[in-house]
Amino acid sequence: MVGPMAGIGIAGALVAAVIAWAVARRYGWRVGLIVPLLALVSLIALLWQARLFSLSDGFTLAATALTVTGPTLAGALLGLMLAARKR
C-alpha cells in the first residue's frame, strides 16, 4: 500500500510544481499561490468533514487527505521558488 501512495504523492507534487511554475512565470508569484492555497483549503474542508465520521473513518480520511495535499503543497512551493529564481 505504501508504493502506490508514494507514487500518487510524487505525481501530485510534480504536477503541482509544473502548474505553479507555469502560472508564476506567466502571471507572477501572487497568482501562483493559488495552487497551494487551494490544496490547503481542500485539506481543511476534508478534515472538517471528517469530524462527522467515526474515529477510525476520520483518521483514514485525514491520512488520505494529508497524503494528497502534503506533496501538492510542497510541489507548488517548489514550483514557485523555481519560477522566482529564473527571473
Contacts in CASP RR format, 6 or more apart in sequence:
PFRMAT RR
TARGET T0000
AUTHOR 0000-0000-0000
METHOD contacts of the structure
MODEL  1
MVGPMAGIGIAGALVAAVIAWAVARRYGWRVGLIVPLLALVSLIALLWQA
RLFSLSDGFTLAATALTVTGPTLAGALLGLMLAARKR
5 67 0 8 1.000
8 67 0 8 1.000
8 68 0 8 1.000
9 67 0 8 1.000
9 68 0 8 1.000
9 70 0 8 1.000
9 71 0 8 1.000
9 72 0 8 1.000
10 71 0 8 1.000
12 68 0 8 1.000
12 71 0 8 1.000
12 72 0 8 1.000
12 75 0 8 1.000
13 71 0 8 1.000
13 72 0 8 1.000
13 74 0 8 1.000
13 75 0 8 1.000
13 78 0 8 1.000
14 75 0 8 1.000
16 35 0 8 1.000
16 36 0 8 1.000
16 39 0 8 1.000
16 71 0 8 1.000
16 72 0 8 1.000
16 73 0 8 1.000
16 74 0 8 1.000
16 75 0 8 1.000
16 76 0 8 1.000
16 79 0 8 1.000
17 75 0 8 1.000
17 76 0 8 1.000
17 78 0 8 1.000
17 79 0 8 1.000
17 82 0 8 1.000
18 79 0 8 1.000
19 35 0 8 1.000
19 76 0 8 1.000
20 32 0 8 1.000
20 35 0 8 1.000
20 36 0 8 1.000
20 75 0 8 1.000
20 76 0 8 1.000
20 77 0 8 1.000
20 78 0 8 1.000
20 79 0 8 1.000
20 80 0 8 1.000
20 83 0 8 1.000
21 79 0 8 1.000
21 80 0 8 1.000
21 82 0 8 1.000
21 83 0 8 1.000
23 31 0 8 1.000
23 32 0 8 1.000
23 34 0 8 1.000
23 35 0 8 1.000
24 31 0 8 1.000
24 32 0 8 1.000
24 79 0 8 1.000
24 80 0 8 1.000
24 83 0 8 1.000
24 84 0 8 1.000
25 83 0 8 1.000
25 86 0 8 1.000
25 87 0 8 1.000
28 83 0 8 1.000
29 80 0 8 1.000
29 83 0 8 1.000
29 84 0 8 1.000
32 76 0 8 1.000
32 80 0 8 1.000
32 83 0 8 1.000
33 80 0 8 1.000
35 72 0 8 1.000
35 76 0 8 1.000
36 72 0 8 1.000
36 73 0 8 1.000
36 76 0 8 1.000
36 77 0 8 1.000
36 80 0 8 1.000
39 69 0 8 1.000
39 70 0 8 1.000
39 72 0 8 1.000
39 73 0 8 1.000
39 76 0 8 1.000
40 69 0 8 1.000
40 73 0 8 1.000
42 65 0 8 1.000
42 69 0 8 1.000
43 65 0 8 1.000
43 66 0 8 1.000
43 69 0 8 1.000
43 70 0 8 1.000
46 61 0 8 1.000
46 62 0 8 1.000
46 64 0 8 1.000
46 65 0 8 1.000
47 61 0 8 1.000
47 62 0 8 1.000
47 65 0 8 1.000
49 61 0 8 1.000
50 57 0 8 1.000
50 58 0 8 1.000
50 59 0 8 1.000
50 61 0 8 1.000
50 62 0 8 1.000
50 65 0 8 1.000
51 58 0 8 1.000
53 61 0 8 1.000
END
